[in-house]
Amino acid sequence: MRAARMTDNQETHVTAGAASAATAAPATTGATIWLTGLPSAGKTTIAHELAGRLRSEGHAVEVLDGDEIREFLSAGLGFSREDRHTNVQRIGFVAELLAANGVKALVPVIAPYSDSREAVRKRHQGEGTAYVEVHVATPVEVCSERDVKGLYAKQAAGEMTGLTGVDDPYEEPDSPDLRIESHQQTVQESAAALHALLTERGLA
């Protein structure tokens, strides 16, 4: 159920501390921040860095981890184009629901296909919920060197197929709200750039 909105004629009583928090206040404004990019691009690391900063400022934050979603929400789905699309739509639904209720939903999920990402954006637009798309634009050569989960090594050894950006397509966003060159700056700098965008939009 979506959060109830207070009407103008409802009297509110707040302490001085609550009043000052309200002036700073988009802590109560939800949004989905979707970080798309190749495996090992740095999406999750940046998301957790940003989450820590937002929480310290009083925001309600959830990080929707792609692996956890696969295990608990999308168990049984494979990695065909159709299944990847379904997985992204499920994540998008959960993220929008959280965001509509005042949570900053950080989504570090590959979402390789542009039509899947566009469907998620349109869902948010239809509900009047803030949505920010961030492309973590780390080159595949850098990602394969990082290889946080060993996926690139497995693909190179012939132990797996369908690795996004190698033998399965990744459709880069044409015009994301922010493009982060994570291989050219620190995690803190990447998170700060995203925080600056959220601040500019009244979301942080």
N, C-alpha and C positions, 0 to 999 in steps of 0.2 A: 504494500500500500504506500502511496506517495505521501510525503510529509505534508501536513496541513499548513496553510499559509495564514499568518495573522492579518486580520483586516484592519483598515485604518482607524476604525472607531473602537478597537479593543485597547483598553488602557493597559500599559505595561509598567512594571516597577522593577528597576534594576539598581544594583549597587553601583557605587562609583567605579569599582574595578570592572564590573560587567559593562558599564557605559563606555569606558575607555577601550575595552576589547571590541565593542561594537563599532567604534570609530575606525579601528584598524581593519575592519570586519569582514572581508570576504572569507573568513574562516568558515562561515556557514554556507558559502557558495560552492556547490559541487561542480565537478567537471571530469570528463574523461580525457586523459593524456595518453595517447597511444604512441608507443615507440616502436617503429617498424625498422627492420634491417636484417642483415644476414646473420646466421648462427655465429656466435662469438664476436658480434659487432660491438658489444658493450652495453646493450639495451638494459639488461637487468641491473648491472652495476650502477649505471646512471640513475635508473629508477629508484634504487634504494638510497642512493646519495641524496636525491631530491626529496624522497619521502622523509628522511631524517630532518632535513631543514624545514619542510612544511609542518611536520609534527611539532617541532620546537617553536613554531609560530602559532600553534593552537589549532591547526587544521586537522580534521578527521581524514585519514589517508588509508587506502588499501592498495597493495601491490598484487595484481592478478598474475601470478606466475604461470607461464604457458605449460610447463611440465605438470604442475599441480592440477591445472584445469584438465589436461589430458587424462590424468589419473582418476579424478573424482567427478568430472562433469561430462567428459567426452570419451570415457572408456568405451572401447569397441569401435571407435572411428579409426580408419587407416590414414593413409597419406595420399590418397587420390585427390584430384582437384576438387571433386564434389565433397569429399570428407573434410578437406582443409577449409573449404568455404563454410561448411556447417559448423565446424569448430570455431571459426572466427565470428560467425553470427551468434553463437551461444555466448562467447566471451563478450561480444558487443552488447548483448541484452543485459547481462549481469552488470557490466560497467555502467551502462546507462541508468539502470535501476539504482545503483549506488550513488551515482552522480546526481540524480534527481532528488536524492534524499540528503544532499549536503556533503557528500564524501568526494575527495579527490581520488579518483580511480586511476592508478598508474598501470598501464598495460604494456609491458615489454614483451611483445609477441610478434613473431616474424610477419604474419599475415601477408603472404607473398603475392597475392593477386589484387590488382587495382580495383576490380569490380567488387570484391569482398570488402575491401576497406571503404569504398564509396557507399556500399549498402549500410555499413555501420554509421558512417557520417550522416546519411539521410535519416536513419532511425533517430539519431540525436537531434537533428534539425526538426524533425516532425514533432518531437516531444519538447522542443525548446530548451534542450540541455546543451551546455557548453561542451565543445569537442575540439581537441587540439591534436593534430597529427604531426609527429616528429620523425624525420628520417635520420636514423643513425647510420651515416653514409661511410662506413668503414669498408675499404676495398677487400675483395675476397682474398687477396694475397696476404693481407694483414690478419684477417680472420683465421685463415688456415694455419698461420704461425701461432696465434693464440690458442686455438683449438681447445677451448675450455672443457668440452665434454668428450673430446677424442673422436668427433664425428668425421672430421676431414681425414684423419688417419685411417679410419675404418673404410671410408669411401675409396681412398687411394689404394688400400689393400684388397679391394674387391669384396669387402665384408658387408657392404650395404649399398643400396642405390636410393635415388630420390632425394639427394641432399640439395637443399635449396641453394641456388647460386652456383652450383657445380654441374649436376646432371638433372636438375629440376629448376624451372624458371623462377626468377625473382623479378617482379615488375616494379621498378623504382617509382616512387611518387613523382609526378611531374611538378607539382607545386605544393609541397608540404608547408605547414605553418612555420616550421623550423627545420633546417638541415644542420646536423651536427657532424663535424669531421673529427670523430673521437680519437682518431689515430694521430691527430696534430695538436691535441691539447689534453690536459689532465681530466680525470673524472670530475674533480671539483669544478673546473672551468666549464665542462659540458653541462653539469647540473645547474651552475650559475646562469648560463645562457638561457636555459629553459625556464628557470625561476624568473629571470628578467622578462621573458615573454609573458608568463602568467601574470606578473605584476602589471605589465603594460595593458593587459586585457582585463584587469580588475579581478583576477582570480587568485592572487597571492598578496 
